[in-house]
Amino acid sequence: MDVVEFHTFSIVVRGRMVSYDRPAVMGILNITDDSFYDGGRYSAADAMLAQARRMVHEGADIIDVGASSSRPGATLLPPDDEARRLTDAIGLLRSEMPDAVISVDTCYALPARAAIEAGADIVNDISGGTLDEAMFRTVADLQVPYIMMHMRGTPADMQRMTGYGDIVDDLVRYFSQRLDMLYGMGVKDVWLDPGFGFAKTVEENHELLMRLDELCTLFREPVLVGMSRKSMIYKPLGITPQDALAGTIAVDTLALERGARVLRVHDVRQAVDTVKLMNINRKTC
């Protein structure tokens, strides 16, 4: 397979344009107690701030803050509780790291608005606007970049909603319809996330990964992938999420070859190194 050509992309955050001339790395900052991999590690303010600083030092382009676990089987926090957690966290991060690009991982309009008002730059929505009909209008009103993920159902029931006629065709229809809605409302910057691990079996995840270039060439919007330490890696290998770093690097490399422009990861330094090596190889091919 030929490596998909990389194209520079940009977003506007707080009135300034941020451009990426190589794939961007988004560091995951979970402030939940029940995340599948790092739950409870960064819920305290000092630990959260130290991890954010570490990720920026290691080269993260974006810090993605989540206050509600979306692991399979999880029940989402009520929007007002999520908003309180997010505004406290983002307020602290923004005061200590004024130049960082911060995204907020939420599928509800109320915490999305509260987080942006507290200093976040990007809304990262695992539901693609399907769990809160006010989300698209809120993003349009706020005029912030929006990451739209593919998912069926909710984290609590999504793994009972697998099965696709043609997984890429289904995602193309989903994104095309919802992009029309977003652009019709005046949203400017949209990234697409195919939703690895969300309403997809291990086999469906790997088919989607191997055909990711089809999505990346069909849409002009940058494609973000989030496979870090997920079950599509550790289940076939018979290991735990804690042992899945090498597997994460492997699937992220495949995604970059197929045109992914953003990696969402727990392990920033390793992802940054992967991007650097991919860029060297692109330039020498």
N, C-alpha and C positions, 0 to 999 in steps of 0.2 A: 504493500500500500504506500502511495506517495504521501509524504507529510503535507498536511494542509498549510497553505501559506498564511503567515501571521500578518494581520493588519492592525496598525496603531488605532487605539480607540480612546475616548475621553468621556468624562462626565463633568457636570457643573455642580460644585458643592459650595454653599454659602457665597455665591456670587463669583467664585473663581473656577477656572477650568483646570481640571486635573487630567493629564494625558499619560497614557501607558504605551511605551514603545516595546514592551515585552509582556508576557502574561503576568497578571497581577496575583498577589497572594493575600488572601483574607484569613486572618487569624481568628479562631473560634474562642470566645470568652463566655463560657457558660457560668452564670451566677445562680444556677439552680442546685438543688440538693440531690436530684435524681436523674441527671443526665446519664446516658448509657456508659460513657467512658470516664468523664472527669467530674461527675456530680459531687458537689460539696467542697471541692478543692478551692474554689474562688468566690465563695459566697460572702466571706468576710472582706471588709473594705481594704485592709492592708494587702491581703493575698491577691485580690482582684487587681489592684493598682500595680502591684509588683509584676503580675503576669502580663498585664497590658504593656508595661514598660519593656519587659523582656521580649515580647513579640515585636514591638517597634524596633528595638535594638537588633533583632535578628533579621529584620528586613520586611516585616509585614507592611503592605500598602494600606490595608483596611483592618480595623478591629470590629468584629461582629459580636454584638452583645445580646445574649438571650437570657430571659428570666423565667421561661416556661419550657419544660422539657417536651420535645416532640418525638421521643423515642417510641417505637411500636408499643402500643398498649397504654401510653401515657394519657392522662386527662389534663387538658389545658387549664391553666389558671384563669379565674375570672378576670375580665379585662381591667377592672379597677385595681385589683391586687397586682396584676402584672405591670400596670402603669406606675404604681408606687415604687416597685422594685427597680424598674428601668430608669425612672427619673432620678432616683437617688444615685444609681450607679453611673449614669451618663453625666450627671452634674459633677460628680467627683472626677471622672476621667477628663472631662472637658476643662475643668479648672486646673488640673495638673498637666494636661497634654493638649494645649490649645491648637496645635497644628495637625493633630491626628485626624484621619478620616475615619469616622465611626458609623457603622450601620447598626440598625436595630432589628432583631429577629422577632417579628410578631405577626400574627394574622388578624389582629383586631385594630380597628381605626382609632379607638380611644387611646390605647398605649402608644400607637404609632405617632399620633399628634403630640402627645405628652412628651415622648422621647425626642422628637424633632425640636420641640420648644425648649427642651432641656439642653440641647446641643448636638444631637445626632444629625447625621448628614444624609443617610440612605435608609429606606425602608426595605427590609428583606422579608418577604411574605411567603411562607411555605405553602399557603393555600391558594396562591394566585388570585386572591380576591373572592374565593368561593365561600369562605366562612363568615364574611362580614360584607354585606352589600354596600356599606359605606366606605370601604377601603379605597376603591378606585377614586371616588370623589375627593376623599381626604388627601390622597397623594397629589391629585391634580390641584387642589387648593393650596397645598404646601409647596408645590413646584420643586419636589425633590426627586432624585433618582429612585427607581423602583426595581427590585429584583422579584421576578414572577416565577414561582416554582410550580411544577406539575405535581398534583396529588389528587387522589380520590378519597372522599370521606374525611375522617379526622384521624389523628394519631391513634386514638383508641380503637378504631375499627378498620383502618386502611388496609391491613394485611389480609382482610377478608374480601378485598376489592381488587384483587389481581386478575390477570387474564386479559389479553389484548388480541384483536384480530391481526393487526400489524402494529407493533409498538411505536415505531417511528411515525407511521401515518397518523396514529391516534394523537401523538404529541404535536404533530404539525397542525392538525385541525384545532386542537385545544389552544395552542399559542396563537394561531392566526386569528381565531375568533376573539380572543381576549385582548390581543394587541389592537385590533380595530376599535374595541371599546376604550382602551386607554388613550390611544392617540386622538380619538374623537373627543375626549374630555380635555385634551391639551397637555397630557403628560409628555415630557420631552425625552428623558433618558430612561431606557428600560433594558435590563439584562434578563436573560432567560436561564432557568435552572431546570434541567430535566427531572430532577427529583429522585436521584438514586436512593434506594431504600424505602421509598414512600409508595405504598400500594404496588409493589413490584416484588416478584420472587427473585431469588438469587440468580436463577437462569435468565429471567427477564432483564435484570440489571446488567448482566454480562452481554446479552445481545445488544442492549442499548449502548453500552460502552463501545462495542466493536463497530456499531453503526453511527457513532456520534458525529462523524464527518458529514453525514447526510443532513443532520440538523444544522451544523455549523455553516454549511454552504448554502442552505435554503434561506436562512435568516441573516439580516444585516446586524441584528442585535448581538452583542457579545454573549457567549454561553459560559455560564459558571457551572462548575461541577463540585459536588460535595460528597466524596466517598470515604473520607478519612476514618479509618479504623472500623468501618461498618461491616455488617454481617455478610455482605457479598464478598468480603475479603476473608474474614476469620472463619466462617462456617465451612467453605470448601477446604480450607487448610487445616481444620480441626484444632484451632487455637483460640485464644481469647482476644478481645479488643486491645488489651495491654500488650500483646505480642504482635500486633498487626501493622507496625510501622513500615517494615520492609514491603509488605503487600500494598500498603497505601502508596508508597513511592512508585511501585510498579504500575498500578492502575492510573495514577496521576500522569505518569509518562505516556501511557497509551492515550489518555484523554488529550494531552497537549499535542501529540502527533496528529490527532483527529480534529484539532481546531479549537479546543477549549481555550478561553482567554482569561479565566479567573479560576484559581484553585482555592477552595474553602477547606482549611486544614486545622488540626490541633497542633501539629508540629511544624512551626514556621521555618526554622532554619533548614530543615531537610527539604521542604518545598521550594524555598528560595534557591538552594543548591541545584535542585532538579531543573528549575526554570533556567538557571545560568547555563547548565550543561546542554540543555535543549537549544538554547540560543547559539551556543558555540557550534553545535552540529548543524543548525540551519544555515549558518554563515559559511560553513566549509563544504556543504553539499553542492 
